[in-house]
Amino acid sequence: MGLVLVTRIASLAEAQIAAGALRSAGIAAEVFDTGFGGMDAPVIEGLGGYRLMAPEAEVASARDVLRQLRASPGLGEPDEVGPWQASLARTDRVQARGMRWLAAALLGVPLLILIARLLIR
């Protein structure tokens, strides 16, 4: 009795979470291609993702567990939003303002050089 493909999952983190869910349900699941995928993640994504494998006798129950996991509601938002949320919003505004200044400087310098050349002639 060998290992059989249960599903392919694009993200390594999601594949590890799915394997952990299967293991907690008593299914001996393994994630394949982690070594290669760590080095060439775009190639793994192009091939369909990381292979989640389980013993041949447990494949049907593994797919059922994953189906139930996908159908369950997410964790949602926490009841309390931490103080870091306000600082993140402020950081985003500062970063956006800085990027606008940088774009204006990079685009404005060639224009100033062109005007200077025209005035010198």
Secondary structure, DSSP 8 states (H G I E B T S, - for coil): --EEEEEEES-HHHHHHHHHHHHHTT---EEESHHHHHH-HHHHHHTTSEEEEEEGGGHHHHHHHHHHHHHS------SS--THHHHHHHHHHHHHHHHHHHHHHHHHHHHHHHHHHHHH-
